[in-house]
């Protein structure tokens, strides 16, 4: 199994081809639903995360549940 290292917002991210990345969308307090799931492809997960337009009251996040700190990126509208 090969470990891949990339940089996301100035932080190095090390993952494998088995790592799962989730793009989630939510509204309100603590309510997220998984919109997209990517296995071993951080670049595609970041691309989909950036392409999602969120309206007033919505939020989005990119997470990797298997990491020690699973939250990779987050955005919300106001």
C-alpha positions as CSV (number, residue, x, y, z in Angstrom):
1,X,0.0,0.0,0.0
2,X,1.5,3.3,-1.1
3,X,1.2,6.5,1.0
4,X,0.5,9.6,-1.0
5,X,1.3,13.1,0.4
6,X,-0.4,16.2,-0.9
7,X,-0.8,19.7,0.5
8,X,-4.3,21.2,1.3
9,X,-4.4,24.8,2.5
10,X,-0.8,24.8,3.5
11,X,-1.1,21.5,5.5
12,X,0.4,18.2,4.4
13,X,-2.2,15.4,4.0
14,X,-0.9,11.8,3.9
15,X,-3.4,9.2,2.7
16,X,-3.6,5.9,0.9
17,X,-5.6,4.5,-2.0
18,X,-8.0,3.1,0.6
19,X,-8.7,6.4,2.3
20,X,-12.3,7.6,2.0
21,X,-13.1,11.3,1.6
22,X,-16.7,12.6,2.2
23,X,-18.2,15.8,0.9
24,X,-21.1,16.7,3.2
25,X,-23.8,19.4,3.1
26,X,-25.9,20.6,6.0
27,X,-28.4,23.1,7.2
28,X,-29.0,24.1,10.7
29,X,-27.2,22.9,13.8
30,X,-25.0,19.9,13.4
31,X,-27.0,18.3,10.6
32,X,-24.8,17.0,7.7
33,X,-25.7,14.6,5.0
34,X,-23.1,13.0,2.7
35,X,-23.5,14.2,-0.9
36,X,-20.3,12.6,-2.4
37,X,-17.9,9.9,-1.4
38,X,-14.5,9.4,-2.9
39,X,-12.1,6.5,-2.3
40,X,-8.4,7.4,-2.5
41,X,-8.8,10.5,-4.6
42,X,-8.2,13.7,-2.6
43,X,-8.0,15.9,-5.7
44,X,-11.4,14.9,-6.9
45,X,-12.9,15.4,-3.5
46,X,-11.5,18.9,-3.2
47,X,-12.7,19.7,-6.7
48,X,-16.3,18.7,-5.9
49,X,-16.1,20.5,-2.5
50,X,-15.1,23.7,-4.3
51,X,-17.8,23.4,-7.0
52,X,-20.7,23.2,-4.6
53,X,-22.6,26.5,-4.2
54,X,-24.2,27.0,-0.8
55,X,-27.0,29.4,-0.2
56,X,-28.1,31.3,2.9
57,X,-28.1,29.0,6.0
58,X,-26.3,26.1,4.4
59,X,-22.8,24.8,5.1
60,X,-20.4,22.2,3.6
61,X,-17.4,20.3,4.8
62,X,-14.8,17.8,3.5
63,X,-13.9,15.0,5.9
64,X,-11.8,11.9,6.1
65,X,-13.4,9.7,8.8
66,X,-10.3,7.5,9.2
67,X,-7.9,10.3,10.0
68,X,-7.0,11.5,13.5
69,X,-8.3,14.9,12.7
70,X,-11.0,14.1,10.2
71,X,-12.1,17.7,9.2
72,X,-10.1,18.8,6.2
73,X,-12.1,21.8,5.0
74,X,-15.3,23.7,6.0
75,X,-17.4,26.6,4.7
76,X,-20.7,28.2,5.6
77,X,-22.9,31.0,4.3
78,X,-24.2,33.8,6.3
